[in-house]
Amino acid sequence: MYNIVKIVKYSLLIILLVLYKFVVAVDELEKRTGIDFCSQLPDCIENELENSVDYKKWSFN
């Protein structure tokens, strides 16, 4: 059983590492799609959020 848990944890780590390669800022996503995702926010907040790429705070629990 221990080996299965170890394999699953290792597999999840690999998946997350691959996933992080595809992280882009909202600003980049807006450029690619033509959609303004945060248009209702004040510009000072919108600009800060859209330029941020802080995936280290993500949680998949």
PDBQT receptor file of N, H, CA, C and O in Angstrom, charges set to zero:
ATOM      1  N   MET A   1       0.824  -1.190   0.000  1.00  0.00    +0.000 N 
ATOM      2  CA  MET A   1       0.000   0.000   0.000  1.00  0.00    +0.000 C 
ATOM      3  C   MET A   1       0.867   1.251   0.000  1.00  0.00    +0.000 C 
ATOM      4  O   MET A   1       0.543   2.229  -0.675  1.00  0.00    +0.000 OA
ATOM      5  N   TYR A   2       1.966   1.230   0.751  1.00  0.00    +0.000 N 
ATOM      6  H   TYR A   2       2.228   0.436   1.299  1.00  0.00    +0.000 HD
ATOM      7  CA  TYR A   2       2.864   2.382   0.831  1.00  0.00    +0.000 C 
ATOM      8  C   TYR A   2       3.392   2.760  -0.543  1.00  0.00    +0.000 C 
ATOM      9  O   TYR A   2       3.470   3.945  -0.868  1.00  0.00    +0.000 OA
ATOM     10  N   ASN A   3       3.756   1.770  -1.358  1.00  0.00    +0.000 N 
ATOM     11  H   ASN A   3       3.693   0.808  -1.094  1.00  0.00    +0.000 HD
ATOM     12  CA  ASN A   3       4.279   2.042  -2.693  1.00  0.00    +0.000 C 
ATOM     13  C   ASN A   3       3.235   2.703  -3.581  1.00  0.00    +0.000 C 
ATOM     14  O   ASN A   3       3.572   3.569  -4.388  1.00  0.00    +0.000 OA
ATOM     15  N   ILE A   4       1.978   2.309  -3.443  1.00  0.00    +0.000 N 
ATOM     16  H   ILE A   4       1.705   1.605  -2.787  1.00  0.00    +0.000 HD
ATOM     17  CA  ILE A   4       0.910   2.913  -4.249  1.00  0.00    +0.000 C 
ATOM     18  C   ILE A   4       0.747   4.382  -3.875  1.00  0.00    +0.000 C 
ATOM     19  O   ILE A   4       0.620   5.236  -4.752  1.00  0.00    +0.000 OA
ATOM     20  N   VAL A   5       0.750   4.677  -2.590  1.00  0.00    +0.000 N 
ATOM     21  H   VAL A   5       0.854   3.983  -1.877  1.00  0.00    +0.000 HD
ATOM     22  CA  VAL A   5       0.624   6.062  -2.122  1.00  0.00    +0.000 C 
ATOM     23  C   VAL A   5       1.803   6.882  -2.628  1.00  0.00    +0.000 C 
ATOM     24  O   VAL A   5       1.631   8.018  -3.068  1.00  0.00    +0.000 OA
ATOM     25  N   LYS A   6       2.973   6.319  -2.567  1.00  0.00    +0.000 N 
ATOM     26  H   LYS A   6       3.113   5.396  -2.209  1.00  0.00    +0.000 HD
ATOM     27  CA  LYS A   6       4.173   6.998  -3.035  1.00  0.00    +0.000 C 
ATOM     28  C   LYS A   6       4.088   7.277  -4.537  1.00  0.00    +0.000 C 
ATOM     29  O   LYS A   6       4.457   8.363  -4.984  1.00  0.00    +0.000 OA
ATOM     30  N   ILE A   7       3.619   6.334  -5.298  1.00  0.00    +0.000 N 
ATOM     31  H   ILE A   7       3.319   5.452  -4.935  1.00  0.00    +0.000 HD
ATOM     32  CA  ILE A   7       3.473   6.495  -6.751  1.00  0.00    +0.000 C 
ATOM     33  C   ILE A   7       2.432   7.571  -7.064  1.00  0.00    +0.000 C 
ATOM     34  O   ILE A   7       2.646   8.400  -7.949  1.00  0.00    +0.000 OA
ATOM     35  N   VAL A   8       1.312   7.562  -6.346  1.00  0.00    +0.000 N 
ATOM     36  H   VAL A   8       1.138   6.889  -5.627  1.00  0.00    +0.000 HD
ATOM     37  CA  VAL A   8       0.257   8.548  -6.580  1.00  0.00    +0.000 C 
ATOM     38  C   VAL A   8       0.772   9.951  -6.254  1.00  0.00    +0.000 C 
ATOM     39  O   VAL A   8       0.540  10.882  -7.026  1.00  0.00    +0.000 OA
ATOM     40  N   LYS A   9       1.462  10.118  -5.131  1.00  0.00    +0.000 N 
ATOM     41  H   LYS A   9       1.650   9.362  -4.504  1.00  0.00    +0.000 HD
ATOM     42  CA  LYS A   9       2.011  11.421  -4.768  1.00  0.00    +0.000 C 
ATOM     43  C   LYS A   9       3.012  11.897  -5.814  1.00  0.00    +0.000 C 
ATOM     44  O   LYS A   9       2.993  13.067  -6.195  1.00  0.00    +0.000 OA
ATOM     45  N   TYR A  10       3.868  11.027  -6.272  1.00  0.00    +0.000 N 
ATOM     46  H   TYR A  10       3.883  10.076  -5.962  1.00  0.00    +0.000 HD
ATOM     47  CA  TYR A  10       4.855  11.375  -7.291  1.00  0.00    +0.000 C 
ATOM     48  C   TYR A  10       4.154  11.760  -8.593  1.00  0.00    +0.000 C 
ATOM     49  O   TYR A  10       4.561  12.720  -9.247  1.00  0.00    +0.000 OA
ATOM     50  N   SER A  11       3.118  11.035  -8.975  1.00  0.00    +0.000 N 
ATOM     51  H   SER A  11       2.787  10.255  -8.444  1.00  0.00    +0.000 HD
ATOM     52  CA  SER A  11       2.371  11.326 -10.200  1.00  0.00    +0.000 C 
ATOM     53  C   SER A  11       1.694  12.687 -10.116  1.00  0.00    +0.000 C 
ATOM     54  O   SER A  11       1.704  13.450 -11.082  1.00  0.00    +0.000 OA
ATOM     55  N   LEU A  12       1.105  12.994  -8.958  1.00  0.00    +0.000 N 
ATOM     56  H   LEU A  12       1.098  12.374  -8.173  1.00  0.00    +0.000 HD
ATOM     57  CA  LEU A  12       0.463  14.300  -8.773  1.00  0.00    +0.000 C 
ATOM     58  C   LEU A  12       1.478  15.429  -8.861  1.00  0.00    +0.000 C 
ATOM     59  O   LEU A  12       1.191  16.482  -9.432  1.00  0.00    +0.000 OA
ATOM     60  N   LEU A  13       2.651  15.217  -8.303  1.00  0.00    +0.000 N 
ATOM     61  H   LEU A  13       2.884  14.362  -7.840  1.00  0.00    +0.000 HD
ATOM     62  CA  LEU A  13       3.706  16.221  -8.382  1.00  0.00    +0.000 C 
ATOM     63  C   LEU A  13       4.086  16.487  -9.834  1.00  0.00    +0.000 C 
ATOM     64  O   LEU A  13       4.239  17.642 -10.233  1.00  0.00    +0.000 OA
ATOM     65  N   ILE A  14       4.237  15.443 -10.614  1.00  0.00    +0.000 N 
ATOM     66  H   ILE A  14       4.113  14.505 -10.290  1.00  0.00    +0.000 HD
ATOM     67  CA  ILE A  14       4.584  15.592 -12.039  1.00  0.00    +0.000 C 
ATOM     68  C   ILE A  14       3.485  16.351 -12.775  1.00  0.00    +0.000 C 
ATOM     69  O   ILE A  14       3.775  17.240 -13.576  1.00  0.00    +0.000 OA
ATOM     70  N   ILE A  15       2.225  16.007 -12.508  1.00  0.00    +0.000 N 
ATOM     71  H   ILE A  15       1.990  15.285 -11.858  1.00  0.00    +0.000 HD
ATOM     72  CA  ILE A  15       1.100  16.687 -13.163  1.00  0.00    +0.000 C 
ATOM     73  C   ILE A  15       1.122  18.174 -12.822  1.00  0.00    +0.000 C 
ATOM     74  O   ILE A  15       0.942  19.011 -13.706  1.00  0.00    +0.000 OA
ATOM     75  N   LEU A  16       1.340  18.514 -11.551  1.00  0.00    +0.000 N 
ATOM     76  H   LEU A  16       1.487  17.834 -10.832  1.00  0.00    +0.000 HD
ATOM     77  CA  LEU A  16       1.372  19.917 -11.155  1.00  0.00    +0.000 C 
ATOM     78  C   LEU A  16       2.533  20.657 -11.798  1.00  0.00    +0.000 C 
ATOM     79  O   LEU A  16       2.379  21.805 -12.216  1.00  0.00    +0.000 OA
ATOM     80  N   LEU A  17       3.682  20.023 -11.881  1.00  0.00    +0.000 N 
ATOM     81  H   LEU A  17       3.808  19.091 -11.541  1.00  0.00    +0.000 HD
ATOM     82  CA  LEU A  17       4.831  20.672 -12.518  1.00  0.00    +0.000 C 
ATOM     83  C   LEU A  17       4.554  20.954 -13.990  1.00  0.00    +0.000 C 
ATOM     84  O   LEU A  17       4.944  22.003 -14.502  1.00  0.00    +0.000 OA
ATOM     85  N   VAL A  18       3.894  20.043 -14.664  1.00  0.00    +0.000 N 
ATOM     86  H   VAL A  18       3.577  19.191 -14.248  1.00  0.00    +0.000 HD
ATOM     87  CA  VAL A  18       3.537  20.245 -16.065  1.00  0.00    +0.000 C 
ATOM     88  C   VAL A  18       2.475  21.338 -16.177  1.00  0.00    +0.000 C 
ATOM     89  O   VAL A  18       2.535  22.170 -17.082  1.00  0.00    +0.000 OA
ATOM     90  N   LEU A  19       1.511  21.340 -15.267  1.00  0.00    +0.000 N 
ATOM     91  H   LEU A  19       1.462  20.664 -14.532  1.00  0.00    +0.000 HD
ATOM     92  CA  LEU A  19       0.443  22.335 -15.273  1.00  0.00    +0.000 C 
ATOM     93  C   LEU A  19       1.004  23.739 -15.147  1.00  0.00    +0.000 C 
ATOM     94  O   LEU A  19       0.533  24.648 -15.831  1.00  0.00    +0.000 OA
ATOM     95  N   TYR A  20       1.994  23.942 -14.295  1.00  0.00    +0.000 N 
ATOM     96  H   TYR A  20       2.376  23.204 -13.739  1.00  0.00    +0.000 HD
ATOM     97  CA  TYR A  20       2.566  25.259 -14.073  1.00  0.00    +0.000 C 
ATOM     98  C   TYR A  20       3.216  25.839 -15.326  1.00  0.00    +0.000 C 
ATOM     99  O   TYR A  20       3.362  27.057 -15.433  1.00  0.00    +0.000 OA
ATOM    100  N   LYS A  21       3.603  24.999 -16.263  1.00  0.00    +0.000 N 
ATOM    101  H   LYS A  21       3.484  24.010 -16.177  1.00  0.00    +0.000 HD
ATOM    102  CA  LYS A  21       4.180  25.487 -17.515  1.00  0.00    +0.000 C 
ATOM    103  C   LYS A  21       3.161  26.258 -18.349  1.00  0.00    +0.000 C 
ATOM    104  O   LYS A  21       3.537  27.053 -19.210  1.00  0.00    +0.000 OA
ATOM    105  N   PHE A  22       1.879  26.028 -18.098  1.00  0.00    +0.000 N 
ATOM    106  H   PHE A  22       1.573  25.383 -17.398  1.00  0.00    +0.000 HD
ATOM    107  CA  PHE A  22       0.825  26.647 -18.885  1.00  0.00    +0.000 C 
ATOM    108  C   PHE A  22       0.203  27.864 -18.199  1.00  0.00    +0.000 C 
ATOM    109  O   PHE A  22      -0.765  28.428 -18.709  1.00  0.00    +0.000 OA
ATOM    110  N   VAL A  23       0.740  28.272 -17.063  1.00  0.00    +0.000 N 
ATOM    111  H   VAL A  23       1.526  27.813 -16.648  1.00  0.00    +0.000 HD
ATOM    112  CA  VAL A  23       0.209  29.417 -16.332  1.00  0.00    +0.000 C 
ATOM    113  C   VAL A  23       0.533  30.700 -17.090  1.00  0.00    +0.000 C 
ATOM    114  O   VAL A  23       1.681  30.938 -17.465  1.00  0.00    +0.000 OA
ATOM    115  N   VAL A  24      -0.483  31.517 -17.309  1.00  0.00    +0.000 N 
ATOM    116  H   VAL A  24      -1.416  31.324 -17.004  1.00  0.00    +0.000 HD
ATOM    117  CA  VAL A  24      -0.297  32.834 -17.926  1.00  0.00    +0.000 C 
ATOM    118  C   VAL A  24      -1.083  33.856 -17.110  1.00  0.00    +0.000 C 
ATOM    119  O   VAL A  24      -2.033  33.509 -16.409  1.00  0.00    +0.000 OA
ATOM    120  N   ALA A  25      -0.681  35.096 -17.208  1.00  0.00    +0.000 N 
ATOM    121  H   ALA A  25       0.091  35.379 -17.777  1.00  0.00    +0.000 HD
ATOM    122  CA  ALA A  25      -1.404  36.172 -16.537  1.00  0.00    +0.000 C 
ATOM    123  C   ALA A  25      -2.750  36.369 -17.221  1.00  0.00    +0.000 C 
ATOM    124  O   ALA A  25      -2.910  36.059 -18.401  1.00  0.00    +0.000 OA
ATOM    125  N   VAL A  26      -3.712  36.884 -16.471  1.00  0.00    +0.000 N 
ATOM    126  H   VAL A  26      -3.582  37.135 -15.512  1.00  0.00    +0.000 HD
ATOM    127  CA  VAL A  26      -5.036  37.167 -17.037  1.00  0.00    +0.000 C 
ATOM    128  C   VAL A  26      -4.899  38.126 -18.203  1.00  0.00    +0.000 C 
ATOM    129  O   VAL A  26      -5.619  38.008 -19.195  1.00  0.00    +0.000 OA
ATOM    130  N   ASP A  27      -3.981  39.072 -18.092  1.00  0.00    +0.000 N 
ATOM    131  H   ASP A  27      -3.396  39.167 -17.286  1.00  0.00    +0.000 HD
ATOM    132  CA  ASP A  27      -3.749  40.040 -19.174  1.00  0.00    +0.000 C 
ATOM    133  C   ASP A  27      -3.412  39.326 -20.482  1.00  0.00    +0.000 C 
ATOM    134  O   ASP A  27      -3.931  39.687 -21.538  1.00  0.00    +0.000 OA
ATOM    135  N   GLU A  28      -2.546  38.317 -20.414  1.00  0.00    +0.000 N 
ATOM    136  H   GLU A  28      -2.125  38.024 -19.556  1.00  0.00    +0.000 HD
ATOM    137  CA  GLU A  28      -2.187  37.539 -21.610  1.00  0.00    +0.000 C 
ATOM    138  C   GLU A  28      -3.387  36.762 -22.138  1.00  0.00    +0.000 C 
ATOM    139  O   GLU A  28      -3.599  36.686 -23.348  1.00  0.00    +0.000 OA
ATOM    140  N   LEU A  29      -4.165  36.189 -21.238  1.00  0.00    +0.000 N 
ATOM    141  H   LEU A  29      -3.993  36.251 -20.255  1.00  0.00    +0.000 HD
ATOM    142  CA  LEU A  29      -5.365  35.450 -21.634  1.00  0.00    +0.000 C 
ATOM    143  C   LEU A  29      -6.377  36.371 -22.314  1.00  0.00    +0.000 C 
ATOM    144  O   LEU A  29      -7.032  35.978 -23.279  1.00  0.00    +0.000 OA
ATOM    145  N   GLU A  30      -6.499  37.584 -21.811  1.00  0.00    +0.000 N 
ATOM    146  H   GLU A  30      -5.966  37.904 -21.027  1.00  0.00    +0.000 HD
ATOM    147  CA  GLU A  30      -7.397  38.563 -22.437  1.00  0.00    +0.000 C 
ATOM    148  C   GLU A  30      -6.935  38.908 -23.850  1.00  0.00    +0.000 C 
ATOM    149  O   GLU A  30      -7.752  39.040 -24.761  1.00  0.00    +0.000 OA
ATOM    150  N   LYS A  31      -5.628  39.053 -24.029  1.00  0.00    +0.000 N 
ATOM    151  H   LYS A  31      -4.964  38.945 -23.289  1.00  0.00    +0.000 HD
ATOM    152  CA  LYS A  31      -5.089  39.342 -25.363  1.00  0.00    +0.000 C 
ATOM    153  C   LYS A  31      -5.395  38.201 -26.333  1.00  0.00    +0.000 C 
ATOM    154  O   LYS A  31      -5.743  38.441 -27.489  1.00  0.00    +0.000 OA
ATOM    155  N   ARG A  32      -5.264  36.967 -25.863  1.00  0.00    +0.000 N 
ATOM    156  H   ARG A  32      -4.981  36.771 -24.924  1.00  0.00    +0.000 HD
ATOM    157  CA  ARG A  32      -5.480  35.802 -26.723  1.00  0.00    +0.000 C 
ATOM    158  C   ARG A  32      -6.953  35.577 -27.063  1.00  0.00    +0.000 C 
ATOM    159  O   ARG A  32      -7.276  35.110 -28.155  1.00  0.00    +0.000 OA
ATOM    160  N   THR A  33      -7.847  35.910 -26.124  1.00  0.00    +0.000 N 
ATOM    161  H   THR A  33      -7.585  36.290 -25.237  1.00  0.00    +0.000 HD
ATOM    162  CA  THR A  33      -9.269  35.614 -26.322  1.00  0.00    +0.000 C 
ATOM    163  C   THR A  33     -10.099  36.818 -26.741  1.00  0.00    +0.000 C 
ATOM    164  O   THR A  33     -11.181  36.661 -27.306  1.00  0.00    +0.000 OA
ATOM    165  N   GLY A  34      -9.596  38.026 -26.467  1.00  0.00    +0.000 N 
ATOM    166  H   GLY A  34      -8.717  38.154 -26.008  1.00  0.00    +0.000 HD
ATOM    167  CA  GLY A  34     -10.373  39.220 -26.756  1.00  0.00    +0.000 C 
ATOM    168  C   GLY A  34     -11.453  39.500 -25.723  1.00  0.00    +0.000 C 
ATOM    169  O   GLY A  34     -12.327  40.336 -25.949  1.00  0.00    +0.000 OA
ATOM    170  N   ILE A  35     -11.399  38.797 -24.576  1.00  0.00    +0.000 N 
ATOM    171  H   ILE A  35     -10.689  38.117 -24.393  1.00  0.00    +0.000 HD
ATOM    172  CA  ILE A  35     -12.391  38.961 -23.515  1.00  0.00    +0.000 C 
ATOM    173  C   ILE A  35     -11.767  39.767 -22.380  1.00  0.00    +0.000 C 
ATOM    174  O   ILE A  35     -10.638  39.499 -21.969  1.00  0.00    +0.000 OA
ATOM    175  N   ASP A  36     -12.510  40.760 -21.872  1.00  0.00    +0.000 N 
ATOM    176  H   ASP A  36     -13.428  40.978 -22.206  1.00  0.00    +0.000 HD
ATOM    177  CA  ASP A  36     -12.055  41.530 -20.709  1.00  0.00    +0.000 C 
ATOM    178  C   ASP A  36     -12.689  40.913 -19.470  1.00  0.00    +0.000 C 
ATOM    179  O   ASP A  36     -13.842  41.199 -19.150  1.00  0.00    +0.000 OA
ATOM    180  N   PHE A  37     -11.944  40.075 -18.781  1.00  0.00    +0.000 N 
ATOM    181  H   PHE A  37     -11.007  39.842 -19.041  1.00  0.00    +0.000 HD
ATOM    182  CA  PHE A  37     -12.481  39.297 -17.663  1.00  0.00    +0.000 C 
ATOM    183  C   PHE A  37     -12.786  40.126 -16.417  1.00  0.00    +0.000 C 
ATOM    184  O   PHE A  37     -13.701  39.788 -15.667  1.00  0.00    +0.000 OA
ATOM    185  N   CYS A  38     -12.052  41.182 -16.187  1.00  0.00    +0.000 N 
ATOM    186  H   CYS A  38     -11.308  41.456 -16.796  1.00  0.00    +0.000 HD
ATOM    187  CA  CYS A  38     -12.187  41.939 -14.933  1.00  0.00    +0.000 C 
ATOM    188  C   CYS A  38     -12.684  43.363 -15.187  1.00  0.00    +0.000 C 
ATOM    189  O   CYS A  38     -12.277  44.287 -14.483  1.00  0.00    +0.000 OA
ATOM    190  N   SER A  39     -13.526  43.548 -16.144  1.00  0.00    +0.000 N 
ATOM    191  H   SER A  39     -13.856  42.797 -16.716  1.00  0.00    +0.000 HD
ATOM    192  CA  SER A  39     -13.942  44.895 -16.556  1.00  0.00    +0.000 C 
ATOM    193  C   SER A  39     -14.720  45.645 -15.479  1.00  0.00    +0.000 C 
ATOM    194  O   SER A  39     -14.763  46.874 -15.513  1.00  0.00    +0.000 OA
ATOM    195  N   GLN A  40     -15.325  44.959 -14.543  1.00  0.00    +0.000 N 
ATOM    196  H   GLN A  40     -15.289  43.960 -14.516  1.00  0.00    +0.000 HD
ATOM    197  CA  GLN A  40     -16.119  45.610 -13.506  1.00  0.00    +0.000 C 
ATOM    198  C   GLN A  40     -15.277  46.127 -12.338  1.00  0.00    +0.000 C 
ATOM    199  O   GLN A  40     -15.789  46.855 -11.486  1.00  0.00    +0.000 OA
ATOM    200  N   LEU A  41     -14.012  45.767 -12.288  1.00  0.00    +0.000 N 
ATOM    201  H   LEU A  41     -13.596  45.176 -12.980  1.00  0.00    +0.000 HD
ATOM    202  CA  LEU A  41     -13.135  46.209 -11.200  1.00  0.00    +0.000 C 
ATOM    203  C   LEU A  41     -12.560  47.589 -11.493  1.00  0.00    +0.000 C 
ATOM    204  O   LEU A  41     -12.403  47.957 -12.657  1.00  0.00    +0.000 OA
ATOM    205  N   PRO A  42     -12.244  48.357 -10.452  1.00  0.00    +0.000 N 
ATOM    206  CA  PRO A  42     -11.524  49.615 -10.674  1.00  0.00    +0.000 C 
ATOM    207  C   PRO A  42     -10.184  49.323 -11.354  1.00  0.00    +0.000 C 
ATOM    208  O   PRO A  42      -9.567  48.292 -11.085  1.00  0.00    +0.000 OA
ATOM    209  N   ASP A  43      -9.735  50.215 -12.225  1.00  0.00    +0.000 N 
ATOM    210  H   ASP A  43     -10.237  51.052 -12.444  1.00  0.00    +0.000 HD
ATOM    211  CA  ASP A  43      -8.522  49.973 -13.023  1.00  0.00    +0.000 C 
ATOM    212  C   ASP A  43      -7.292  49.643 -12.185  1.00  0.00    +0.000 C 
ATOM    213  O   ASP A  43      -6.490  48.798 -12.581  1.00  0.00    +0.000 OA
ATOM    214  N   CYS A  44      -7.126  50.298 -11.027  1.00  0.00    +0.000 N 
ATOM    215  H   CYS A  44      -7.778  50.985 -10.705  1.00  0.00    +0.000 HD
ATOM    216  CA  CYS A  44      -5.929  50.034 -10.222  1.00  0.00    +0.000 C 
ATOM    217  C   CYS A  44      -5.915  48.587  -9.713  1.00  0.00    +0.000 C 
ATOM    218  O   CYS A  44      -4.853  47.967  -9.651  1.00  0.00    +0.000 OA
ATOM    219  N   ILE A  45      -7.068  48.052  -9.356  1.00  0.00    +0.000 N 
ATOM    220  H   ILE A  45      -7.930  48.556  -9.407  1.00  0.00    +0.000 HD
ATOM    221  CA  ILE A  45      -7.157  46.659  -8.901  1.00  0.00    +0.000 C 
ATOM    222  C   ILE A  45      -7.077  45.712 -10.097  1.00  0.00    +0.000 C 
ATOM    223  O   ILE A  45      -6.391  44.691 -10.044  1.00  0.00    +0.000 OA
ATOM    224  N   GLU A  46      -7.776  46.055 -11.167  1.00  0.00    +0.000 N 
ATOM    225  H   GLU A  46      -8.333  46.884 -11.211  1.00  0.00    +0.000 HD
ATOM    226  CA  GLU A  46      -7.785  45.229 -12.377  1.00  0.00    +0.000 C 
ATOM    227  C   GLU A  46      -6.369  45.030 -12.914  1.00  0.00    +0.000 C 
ATOM    228  O   GLU A  46      -5.976  43.905 -13.223  1.00  0.00    +0.000 OA
ATOM    229  N   ASN A  47      -5.615  46.094 -13.026  1.00  0.00    +0.000 N 
ATOM    230  H   ASN A  47      -5.934  47.008 -12.776  1.00  0.00    +0.000 HD
ATOM    231  CA  ASN A  47      -4.254  46.004 -13.573  1.00  0.00    +0.000 C 
ATOM    232  C   ASN A  47      -3.354  45.146 -12.698  1.00  0.00    +0.000 C 
ATOM    233  O   ASN A  47      -2.559  44.354 -13.205  1.00  0.00    +0.000 OA
ATOM    234  N   GLU A  48      -3.479  45.303 -11.378  1.00  0.00    +0.000 N 
ATOM    235  H   GLU A  48      -4.125  45.946 -10.966  1.00  0.00    +0.000 HD
ATOM    236  CA  GLU A  48      -2.650  44.509 -10.466  1.00  0.00    +0.000 C 
ATOM    237  C   GLU A  48      -2.975  43.024 -10.572  1.00  0.00    +0.000 C 
ATOM    238  O   GLU A  48      -2.069  42.193 -10.631  1.00  0.00    +0.000 OA
ATOM    239  N   LEU A  49      -4.259  42.687 -10.596  1.00  0.00    +0.000 N 
ATOM    240  H   LEU A  49      -4.996  43.362 -10.548  1.00  0.00    +0.000 HD
ATOM    241  CA  LEU A  49      -4.676  41.286 -10.693  1.00  0.00    +0.000 C 
ATOM    242  C   LEU A  49      -4.316  40.667 -12.037  1.00  0.00    +0.000 C 
ATOM    243  O   LEU A  49      -3.836  39.536 -12.102  1.00  0.00    +0.000 OA
ATOM    244  N   GLU A  50      -4.549  41.410 -13.097  1.00  0.00    +0.000 N 
ATOM    245  H   GLU A  50      -4.940  42.329 -13.045  1.00  0.00    +0.000 HD
ATOM    246  CA  GLU A  50      -4.335  40.855 -14.439  1.00  0.00    +0.000 C 
ATOM    247  C   GLU A  50      -2.875  40.615 -14.767  1.00  0.00    +0.000 C 
ATOM    248  O   GLU A  50      -2.565  39.765 -15.602  1.00  0.00    +0.000 OA
ATOM    249  N   ASN A  51      -1.981  41.336 -14.135  1.00  0.00    +0.000 N 
ATOM    250  H   ASN A  51      -2.232  42.026 -13.457  1.00  0.00    +0.000 HD
ATOM    251  CA  ASN A  51      -0.553  41.158 -14.416  1.00  0.00    +0.000 C 
ATOM    252  C   ASN A  51       0.112  40.153 -13.492  1.00  0.00    +0.000 C 
ATOM    253  O   ASN A  51       1.278  39.808 -13.686  1.00  0.00    +0.000 OA
ATOM    254  N   SER A  52      -0.611  39.681 -12.494  1.00  0.00    +0.000 N 
ATOM    255  H   SER A  52      -1.558  39.961 -12.336  1.00  0.00    +0.000 HD
ATOM    256  CA  SER A  52      -0.065  38.764 -11.502  1.00  0.00    +0.000 C 
ATOM    257  C   SER A  52      -0.107  37.314 -11.989  1.00  0.00    +0.000 C 
ATOM    258  O   SER A  52      -1.088  36.867 -12.584  1.00  0.00    +0.000 OA
ATOM    259  N   VAL A  53       0.969  36.604 -11.722  1.00  0.00    +0.000 N 
ATOM    260  H   VAL A  53       1.765  36.967 -11.238  1.00  0.00    +0.000 HD
ATOM    261  CA  VAL A  53       1.026  35.169 -12.009  1.00  0.00    +0.000 C 
ATOM    262  C   VAL A  53       1.626  34.496 -10.780  1.00  0.00    +0.000 C 
ATOM    263  O   VAL A  53       2.791  34.100 -10.788  1.00  0.00    +0.000 OA
ATOM    264  N   ASP A  54       0.829  34.370  -9.732  1.00  0.00    +0.000 N 
ATOM    265  H   ASP A  54      -0.118  34.691  -9.726  1.00  0.00    +0.000 HD
ATOM    266  CA  ASP A  54       1.330  33.824  -8.477  1.00  0.00    +0.000 C 
ATOM    267  C   ASP A  54       0.684  32.461  -8.212  1.00  0.00    +0.000 C 
ATOM    268  O   ASP A  54      -0.216  32.339  -7.382  1.00  0.00    +0.000 OA
ATOM    269  N   TYR A  55       1.152  31.456  -8.920  1.00  0.00    +0.000 N 
ATOM    270  H   TYR A  55       1.883  31.555  -9.594  1.00  0.00    +0.000 HD
ATOM    271  CA  TYR A  55       0.570  30.116  -8.797  1.00  0.00    +0.000 C 
ATOM    272  C   TYR A  55       1.006  29.407  -7.514  1.00  0.00    +0.000 C 
ATOM    273  O   TYR A  55       0.437  28.369  -7.176  1.00  0.00    +0.000 OA
ATOM    274  N   LYS A  56       1.980  29.926  -6.804  1.00  0.00    +0.000 N 
ATOM    275  H   LYS A  56       2.441  30.770  -7.080  1.00  0.00    +0.000 HD
ATOM    276  CA  LYS A  56       2.461  29.261  -5.593  1.00  0.00    +0.000 C 
ATOM    277  C   LYS A  56       1.413  29.271  -4.483  1.00  0.00    +0.000 C 
ATOM    278  O   LYS A  56       1.500  28.477  -3.546  1.00  0.00    +0.000 OA
ATOM    279  N   LYS A  57       0.433  30.152  -4.576  1.00  0.00    +0.000 N 
ATOM    280  H   LYS A  57       0.362  30.797  -5.337  1.00  0.00    +0.000 HD
ATOM    281  CA  LYS A  57      -0.618  30.218  -3.566  1.00  0.00    +0.000 C 
ATOM    282  C   LYS A  57      -1.816  29.311  -3.915  1.00  0.00    +0.000 C 
ATOM    283  O   LYS A  57      -2.772  29.219  -3.145  1.00  0.00    +0.000 OA
ATOM    284  N   TRP A  58      -1.757  28.661  -5.054  1.00  0.00    +0.000 N 
ATOM    285  H   TRP A  58      -0.981  28.736  -5.680  1.00  0.00    +0.000 HD
ATOM    286  CA  TRP A  58      -2.851  27.791  -5.462  1.00  0.00    +0.000 C 
ATOM    287  C   TRP A  58      -2.905  26.567  -4.547  1.00  0.00    +0.000 C 
ATOM    288  O   TRP A  58      -1.881  26.104  -4.045  1.00  0.00    +0.000 OA
ATOM    289  N   SER A  59      -4.099  26.062  -4.345  1.00  0.00    +0.000 N 
ATOM    290  H   SER A  59      -4.931  26.438  -4.753  1.00  0.00    +0.000 HD
ATOM    291  CA  SER A  59      -4.263  24.857  -3.553  1.00  0.00    +0.000 C 
ATOM    292  C   SER A  59      -5.223  23.923  -4.287  1.00  0.00    +0.000 C 
ATOM    293  O   SER A  59      -6.275  24.350  -4.763  1.00  0.00    +0.000 OA
ATOM    294  N   PHE A  60      -4.860  22.675  -4.372  1.00  0.00    +0.000 N 
ATOM    295  H   PHE A  60      -4.005  22.328  -3.985  1.00  0.00    +0.000 HD
ATOM    296  CA  PHE A  60      -5.705  21.679  -5.038  1.00  0.00    +0.000 C 
ATOM    297  C   PHE A  60      -6.251  20.673  -4.031  1.00  0.00    +0.000 C 
ATOM    298  O   PHE A  60      -6.550  19.534  -4.390  1.00  0.00    +0.000 OA
ATOM    299  N   ASN A  61      -6.381  21.081  -2.796  1.00  0.00    +0.000 N 
ATOM    300  H   ASN A  61      -6.138  22.006  -2.505  1.00  0.00    +0.000 HD
ATOM    301  CA  ASN A  61      -6.891  20.189  -1.741  1.00  0.00    +0.000 C 
ATOM    302  C   ASN A  61      -8.389  20.160  -1.763  1.00  0.00    +0.000 C 
ATOM    303  O   ASN A  61      -9.005  19.468  -0.953  1.00  0.00    +0.000 OA
TER     304      ASN A  61
